[in-house]
Amino acid sequence: MKKKTTIKFLPFFPLILIWYSIILIILFSWFRNGIYTISSVFILISSGCCITYWEGVKLFNNKCEFYNQLLFLKFRSRIVYIDDVNEIILINMISSMRVRNFSPKTSNFKGVMNERYELLIKNKNDKYILIYKSAKSNKINKLGSFFSEYYSIPIQRKRKITYHPDKEFVGDVL
């Protein structure tokens, strides 16, 4: 039996229990007792520090399992099983629009581009599985290179450019 290897690639994200503790603060404030409110604020701070959310990849018997997990609670919110992989696709999506910049001297137009990245894997059943979305290229490139090395398939890089000339943002551009 092969040992499972877990690879972590997402930084900590403690928002789930922060919302839970905000709900507790609202419930305890009905008692109009300061001890309950102070204790629920303490729960809010400690849950933000201790409970973290991360995504990982597990390798077991030449099968790859991608999942999200809450630490300390140990339940899995989403499990995606990846069988034999035919393609690894990294899509760079660029959307742009015109921005009107009002300055004291002139009013001119500038273009603004928003970039985001998606990593997709195509199964043997010709089903696309979205693995990761990010606005930062370094995290998704690391994950894409990991899958490329694991399955020994080169990454196909695609670019989608969307231009919205009718959308305008009016304001100051830094």
C-alpha atoms as an extended CHARMM CRD file, in Angstrom:
* protein
*
       174  EXT
         1         1  MET       CA              0.0000000000        0.0000000000        0.0000000000  PROA      1               0.0000000000
         2         2  LYS       CA              1.3650000000        3.3500000000       -1.0520000000  PROA      2               0.0000000000
         3         3  LYS       CA              1.6710000000        6.1980000000        1.3840000000  PROA      3               0.0000000000
         4         4  LYS       CA             -0.4600000000        9.2750000000        0.7200000000  PROA      4               0.0000000000
         5         5  THR       CA              1.3810000000       12.4600000000       -0.0940000000  PROA      5               0.0000000000
         6         6  THR       CA             -0.3410000000       15.7730000000        0.5640000000  PROA      6               0.0000000000
         7         7  ILE       CA              0.7550000000       18.9630000000       -1.1250000000  PROA      7               0.0000000000
         8         8  LYS       CA             -0.5460000000       22.2940000000        0.1480000000  PROA      8               0.0000000000
         9         9  PHE       CA             -0.6420000000       25.2260000000       -2.2260000000  PROA      9               0.0000000000
        10        10  LEU       CA             -3.0930000000       27.7810000000       -0.8840000000  PROA      10              0.0000000000
        11        11  PRO       CA             -2.4430000000       30.2060000000        1.9960000000  PROA      11              0.0000000000
        12        12  PHE       CA             -4.6800000000       30.1970000000        5.0350000000  PROA      12              0.0000000000
        13        13  PHE       CA             -8.2390000000       31.4630000000        4.7220000000  PROA      13              0.0000000000
        14        14  PRO       CA            -10.0860000000       31.6930000000        8.0760000000  PROA      14              0.0000000000
        15        15  LEU       CA            -13.3630000000       33.3200000000        7.0040000000  PROA      15              0.0000000000
        16        16  ILE       CA            -15.7360000000       30.4170000000        7.6150000000  PROA      16              0.0000000000
        17        17  LEU       CA            -15.6140000000       30.4300000000       11.4060000000  PROA      17              0.0000000000
        18        18  ILE       CA            -15.3340000000       34.1820000000       11.5710000000  PROA      18              0.0000000000
        19        19  TRP       CA            -18.8730000000       34.3120000000       10.1330000000  PROA      19              0.0000000000
        20        20  TYR       CA            -19.9070000000       31.6560000000       12.6420000000  PROA      20              0.0000000000
        21        21  SER       CA            -18.6050000000       33.7300000000       15.5320000000  PROA      21              0.0000000000
        22        22  ILE       CA            -20.3130000000       36.8760000000       14.1970000000  PROA      22              0.0000000000
        23        23  ILE       CA            -23.5950000000       34.9690000000       14.3530000000  PROA      23              0.0000000000
        24        24  LEU       CA            -22.7460000000       33.9850000000       17.9450000000  PROA      24              0.0000000000
        25        25  ILE       CA            -22.1210000000       37.6330000000       18.8210000000  PROA      25              0.0000000000
        26        26  ILE       CA            -25.5750000000       38.5330000000       17.4980000000  PROA      26              0.0000000000
        27        27  LEU       CA            -27.2200000000       35.6950000000       19.4360000000  PROA      27              0.0000000000
        28        28  PHE       CA            -25.3890000000       36.4320000000       22.6930000000  PROA      28              0.0000000000
        29        29  SER       CA            -26.1550000000       40.1430000000       22.4830000000  PROA      29              0.0000000000
        30        30  TRP       CA            -29.8340000000       39.3180000000       23.0530000000  PROA      30              0.0000000000
        31        31  PHE       CA            -29.0180000000       38.2670000000       26.6260000000  PROA      31              0.0000000000
        32        32  ARG       CA            -27.8270000000       41.7940000000       27.4190000000  PROA      32              0.0000000000
        33        33  ASN       CA            -25.0810000000       40.3590000000       29.5540000000  PROA      33              0.0000000000
        34        34  GLY       CA            -21.5450000000       41.6040000000       29.0350000000  PROA      34              0.0000000000
        35        35  ILE       CA            -19.9310000000       38.2320000000       29.7950000000  PROA      35              0.0000000000
        36        36  TYR       CA            -21.5980000000       36.5290000000       26.8170000000  PROA      36              0.0000000000
        37        37  THR       CA            -20.6510000000       39.3290000000       24.4360000000  PROA      37              0.0000000000
        38        38  ILE       CA            -17.0300000000       39.3840000000       25.6130000000  PROA      38              0.0000000000
        39        39  SER       CA            -16.7750000000       35.6070000000       25.3130000000  PROA      39              0.0000000000
        40        40  SER       CA            -18.2330000000       35.6400000000       21.8030000000  PROA      40              0.0000000000
        41        41  VAL       CA            -15.7190000000       38.3330000000       20.7640000000  PROA      41              0.0000000000
        42        42  PHE       CA            -12.9830000000       36.0800000000       22.1450000000  PROA      42              0.0000000000
        43        43  ILE       CA            -14.3980000000       33.2080000000       20.0530000000  PROA      43              0.0000000000
        44        44  LEU       CA            -14.2640000000       35.4930000000       17.0040000000  PROA      44              0.0000000000
        45        45  ILE       CA            -10.6050000000       36.3520000000       17.5420000000  PROA      45              0.0000000000
        46        46  SER       CA             -9.5280000000       32.8010000000       18.3680000000  PROA      46              0.0000000000
        47        47  SER       CA            -11.4030000000       31.2900000000       15.4280000000  PROA      47              0.0000000000
        48        48  GLY       CA             -9.7640000000       33.7500000000       13.0780000000  PROA      48              0.0000000000
        49        49  CYS       CA             -6.3500000000       32.7560000000       14.4010000000  PROA      49              0.0000000000
        50        50  CYS       CA             -6.7310000000       28.9940000000       14.8450000000  PROA      50              0.0000000000
        51        51  ILE       CA             -9.1590000000       27.6460000000       12.2810000000  PROA      51              0.0000000000
        52        52  THR       CA             -7.7860000000       27.7940000000        8.7750000000  PROA      52              0.0000000000
        53        53  TYR       CA             -8.9430000000       26.7180000000        5.3630000000  PROA      53              0.0000000000
        54        54  TRP       CA             -6.6770000000       25.1920000000        2.7430000000  PROA      54              0.0000000000
        55        55  GLU       CA             -6.7730000000       23.2790000000       -0.4760000000  PROA      55              0.0000000000
        56        56  GLY       CA             -4.5860000000       20.3280000000       -1.2340000000  PROA      56              0.0000000000
        57        57  VAL       CA             -3.7090000000       17.6040000000       -3.6490000000  PROA      57              0.0000000000
        58        58  LYS       CA             -3.4490000000       13.9940000000       -2.4750000000  PROA      58              0.0000000000
        59        59  LEU       CA             -1.6170000000       11.3670000000       -4.4670000000  PROA      59              0.0000000000
        60        60  PHE       CA             -2.5630000000        7.7560000000       -3.8150000000  PROA      60              0.0000000000
        61        61  ASN       CA             -2.0690000000        4.6850000000       -6.0350000000  PROA      61              0.0000000000
        62        62  ASN       CA             -1.4280000000        6.8290000000       -9.1150000000  PROA      62              0.0000000000
        63        63  LYS       CA             -4.7380000000        8.6490000000       -8.6330000000  PROA      63              0.0000000000
        64        64  CYS       CA             -4.8900000000       12.2870000000       -7.8240000000  PROA      64              0.0000000000
        65        65  GLU       CA             -7.4690000000       13.7160000000       -5.4220000000  PROA      65              0.0000000000
        66        66  PHE       CA             -8.0030000000       17.4530000000       -5.1300000000  PROA      66              0.0000000000
        67        67  TYR       CA             -9.9180000000       18.6840000000       -2.1060000000  PROA      67              0.0000000000
        68        68  ASN       CA            -10.6990000000       21.5380000000        0.2410000000  PROA      68              0.0000000000
        69        69  GLN       CA            -10.5130000000       20.8590000000        3.9370000000  PROA      69              0.0000000000
        70        70  LEU       CA            -11.1330000000       22.6600000000        7.1990000000  PROA      70              0.0000000000
        71        71  LEU       CA             -8.3680000000       21.9960000000        9.6760000000  PROA      71              0.0000000000
        72        72  PHE       CA             -9.2950000000       20.9590000000       13.2220000000  PROA      72              0.0000000000
        73        73  LEU       CA            -12.8430000000       20.0830000000       12.1400000000  PROA      73              0.0000000000
        74        74  LYS       CA            -11.6130000000       17.4430000000        9.6800000000  PROA      74              0.0000000000
        75        75  PHE       CA            -14.4970000000       17.3590000000        7.2470000000  PROA      75              0.0000000000
        76        76  ARG       CA            -14.1430000000       17.7450000000        3.5180000000  PROA      76              0.0000000000
        77        77  SER       CA            -16.3230000000       20.2200000000        1.7230000000  PROA      77              0.0000000000
        78        78  ARG       CA            -15.5150000000       19.2630000000       -1.8600000000  PROA      78              0.0000000000
        79        79  ILE       CA            -13.6760000000       16.2830000000       -3.3000000000  PROA      79              0.0000000000
        80        80  VAL       CA            -12.7980000000       16.0220000000       -6.9650000000  PROA      80              0.0000000000
        81        81  TYR       CA            -11.3830000000       12.7360000000       -8.2110000000  PROA      81              0.0000000000
        82        82  ILE       CA             -9.1140000000       13.0750000000      -11.2000000000  PROA      82              0.0000000000
        83        83  ASP       CA             -8.6190000000        9.9140000000      -13.2570000000  PROA      83              0.0000000000
        84        84  ASP       CA             -6.3990000000        9.6910000000      -16.3070000000  PROA      84              0.0000000000
        85        85  VAL       CA             -5.6520000000       13.1610000000      -17.6000000000  PROA      85              0.0000000000
        86        86  ASN       CA             -5.5680000000       13.9530000000      -21.3110000000  PROA      86              0.0000000000
        87        87  GLU       CA             -4.9200000000       17.7090000000      -21.2230000000  PROA      87              0.0000000000
        88        88  ILE       CA             -3.8350000000       20.3680000000      -18.7450000000  PROA      88              0.0000000000
        89        89  ILE       CA             -5.0490000000       23.8170000000      -19.7790000000  PROA      89              0.0000000000
        90        90  LEU       CA             -4.0340000000       27.1390000000      -18.2420000000  PROA      90              0.0000000000
        91        91  ILE       CA             -6.2960000000       29.9700000000      -19.4110000000  PROA      91              0.0000000000
        92        92  ASN       CA             -5.2840000000       33.6060000000      -19.0390000000  PROA      92              0.0000000000
        93        93  MET       CA             -8.4580000000       35.7120000000      -19.1920000000  PROA      93              0.0000000000
        94        94  ILE       CA             -8.0090000000       39.4040000000      -19.8650000000  PROA      94              0.0000000000
        95        95  SER       CA            -10.9130000000       41.8240000000      -19.7930000000  PROA      95              0.0000000000
        96        96  SER       CA            -10.4240000000       45.4850000000      -20.5070000000  PROA      96              0.0000000000
        97        97  MET       CA            -12.5240000000       48.6190000000      -20.5110000000  PROA      97              0.0000000000
        98        98  ARG       CA            -12.1040000000       52.3290000000      -21.0300000000  PROA      98              0.0000000000
        99        99  VAL       CA            -11.6660000000       54.4970000000      -17.9790000000  PROA      99              0.0000000000
       100       100  ARG       CA            -12.3810000000       58.2040000000      -17.9790000000  PROA      100             0.0000000000
       101       101  ASN       CA             -9.9400000000       60.0700000000      -15.7980000000  PROA      101             0.0000000000
       102       102  PHE       CA            -10.9100000000       63.5550000000      -14.6800000000  PROA      102             0.0000000000
       103       103  SER       CA             -7.9320000000       65.6120000000      -13.6900000000  PROA      103             0.0000000000
       104       104  PRO       CA             -7.8780000000       69.3710000000      -13.0630000000  PROA      104             0.0000000000
       105       105  LYS       CA             -6.1640000000       70.0240000000      -16.4070000000  PROA      105             0.0000000000
       106       106  THR       CA             -7.6710000000       67.5330000000      -18.8480000000  PROA      106             0.0000000000
       107       107  SER       CA            -10.1480000000       64.7420000000      -19.0930000000  PROA      107             0.0000000000
       108       108  ASN       CA             -8.8130000000       61.7670000000      -20.9790000000  PROA      108             0.0000000000
       109       109  PHE       CA             -9.4350000000       58.0720000000      -21.4190000000  PROA      109             0.0000000000
       110       110  LYS       CA             -7.2190000000       55.2590000000      -20.2430000000  PROA      110             0.0000000000
       111       111  GLY       CA             -7.5290000000       51.5330000000      -20.6660000000  PROA      111             0.0000000000
       112       112  VAL       CA             -7.7050000000       49.1730000000      -17.7090000000  PROA      112             0.0000000000
       113       113  MET       CA             -7.0660000000       45.4640000000      -17.9110000000  PROA      113             0.0000000000
       114       114  ASN       CA             -8.1850000000       42.8580000000      -15.4050000000  PROA      114             0.0000000000
       115       115  GLU       CA             -6.3710000000       39.5390000000      -15.5070000000  PROA      115             0.0000000000
       116       116  ARG       CA             -7.3710000000       36.2460000000      -13.9640000000  PROA      116             0.0000000000
       117       117  TYR       CA             -6.2110000000       32.7010000000      -14.4500000000  PROA      117             0.0000000000
       118       118  GLU       CA             -7.9780000000       29.3460000000      -14.5420000000  PROA      118             0.0000000000
       119       119  LEU       CA             -6.4600000000       25.8720000000      -14.4680000000  PROA      119             0.0000000000
       120       120  LEU       CA             -8.5250000000       23.1500000000      -16.1380000000  PROA      120             0.0000000000
       121       121  ILE       CA             -7.8970000000       19.4370000000      -16.5040000000  PROA      121             0.0000000000
       122       122  LYS       CA             -9.5370000000       17.3090000000      -19.1790000000  PROA      122             0.0000000000
       123       123  ASN       CA            -10.3570000000       13.7280000000      -18.1430000000  PROA      123             0.0000000000
       124       124  LYS       CA            -10.3760000000       10.5820000000      -20.2040000000  PROA      124             0.0000000000
       125       125  ASN       CA            -14.1660000000       11.0790000000      -20.4350000000  PROA      125             0.0000000000
       126       126  ASP       CA            -13.6120000000       14.4630000000      -22.1620000000  PROA      126             0.0000000000
       127       127  LYS       CA            -14.9200000000       16.2220000000      -19.0630000000  PROA      127             0.0000000000
       128       128  TYR       CA            -13.2850000000       19.4900000000      -18.0290000000  PROA      128             0.0000000000
       129       129  ILE       CA            -12.5870000000       19.9080000000      -14.3170000000  PROA      129             0.0000000000
       130       130  LEU       CA            -11.8780000000       23.3840000000      -12.9830000000  PROA      130             0.0000000000
       131       131  ILE       CA             -9.0490000000       22.9760000000      -10.5170000000  PROA      131             0.0000000000
       132       132  TYR       CA             -8.1600000000       26.5010000000       -9.4990000000  PROA      132             0.0000000000
       133       133  LYS       CA             -9.0070000000       30.1590000000      -10.1810000000  PROA      133             0.0000000000
       134       134  SER       CA             -6.6740000000       32.9420000000       -9.2200000000  PROA      134             0.0000000000
       135       135  ALA       CA             -5.8150000000       36.5390000000       -9.9480000000  PROA      135             0.0000000000
       136       136  LYS       CA             -2.1390000000       35.8340000000       -9.3040000000  PROA      136             0.0000000000
       137       137  SER       CA             -0.0970000000       33.9730000000      -11.8600000000  PROA      137             0.0000000000
       138       138  ASN       CA              2.6210000000       32.5420000000       -9.5960000000  PROA      138             0.0000000000
       139       139  LYS       CA              0.3220000000       30.2570000000       -7.5540000000  PROA      139             0.0000000000
       140       140  ILE       CA             -1.4800000000       28.8700000000      -10.5580000000  PROA      140             0.0000000000
       141       141  ASN       CA              1.7920000000       28.3720000000      -12.4510000000  PROA      141             0.0000000000
       142       142  LYS       CA              3.1760000000       26.3250000000       -9.5440000000  PROA      142             0.0000000000
       143       143  LEU       CA              0.0540000000       24.1960000000       -9.4480000000  PROA      143             0.0000000000
       144       144  GLY       CA              0.0740000000       23.7760000000      -13.2300000000  PROA      144             0.0000000000
       145       145  SER       CA              3.7210000000       22.7210000000      -13.2180000000  PROA      145             0.0000000000
       146       146  PHE       CA              2.9570000000       20.2270000000      -10.4380000000  PROA      146             0.0000000000
       147       147  PHE       CA              0.1990000000       18.5730000000      -12.4860000000  PROA      147             0.0000000000
       148       148  SER       CA              2.4010000000       18.7060000000      -15.5870000000  PROA      148             0.0000000000
       149       149  GLU       CA              5.2360000000       16.8800000000      -13.8020000000  PROA      149             0.0000000000
       150       150  TYR       CA              2.9120000000       14.3930000000      -12.1310000000  PROA      150             0.0000000000
       151       151  TYR       CA              1.0830000000       13.3710000000      -15.2940000000  PROA      151             0.0000000000
       152       152  SER       CA              4.0310000000       14.1310000000      -17.6470000000  PROA      152             0.0000000000
       153       153  ILE       CA              1.7730000000       16.1560000000      -19.9360000000  PROA      153             0.0000000000
       154       154  PRO       CA              2.7660000000       19.6490000000      -21.1170000000  PROA      154             0.0000000000
       155       155  ILE       CA              0.5830000000       22.5900000000      -20.1360000000  PROA      155             0.0000000000
       156       156  GLN       CA             -1.4590000000       24.1630000000      -22.9100000000  PROA      156             0.0000000000
       157       157  ARG       CA             -1.5920000000       27.8980000000      -22.4000000000  PROA      157             0.0000000000
       158       158  LYS       CA             -4.5650000000       29.7490000000      -23.8600000000  PROA      158             0.0000000000
       159       159  ARG       CA             -5.4890000000       33.3990000000      -23.7330000000  PROA      159             0.0000000000
       160       160  LYS       CA             -8.9840000000       34.8870000000      -23.8060000000  PROA      160             0.0000000000
       161       161  ILE       CA             -9.2260000000       38.6150000000      -24.3820000000  PROA      161             0.0000000000
       162       162  THR       CA            -12.5120000000       40.4420000000      -23.8650000000  PROA      162             0.0000000000
       163       163  TYR       CA            -12.8240000000       44.1250000000      -24.6380000000  PROA      163             0.0000000000
       164       164  HSD       CA            -15.7780000000       46.1300000000      -23.3580000000  PROA      164             0.0000000000
       165       165  PRO       CA            -15.7560000000       49.4840000000      -25.1800000000  PROA      165             0.0000000000
       166       166  ASP       CA            -19.2720000000       50.3030000000      -23.9990000000  PROA      166             0.0000000000
       167       167  LYS       CA            -18.4220000000       49.9020000000      -20.3130000000  PROA      167             0.0000000000
       168       168  GLU       CA            -16.8990000000       52.9890000000      -18.7910000000  PROA      168             0.0000000000
       169       169  PHE       CA            -15.5890000000       53.5800000000      -15.3210000000  PROA      169             0.0000000000
       170       170  VAL       CA            -15.6750000000       57.2400000000      -14.3390000000  PROA      170             0.0000000000
       171       171  GLY       CA            -13.2510000000       58.2070000000      -11.6190000000  PROA      171             0.0000000000
       172       172  ASP       CA             -9.6220000000       58.6500000000      -10.7340000000  PROA      172             0.0000000000
       173       173  VAL       CA             -7.1000000000       56.0970000000      -11.8770000000  PROA      173             0.0000000000
       174       174  LEU       CA             -3.9860000000       55.7810000000       -9.7800000000  PROA      174             0.0000000000
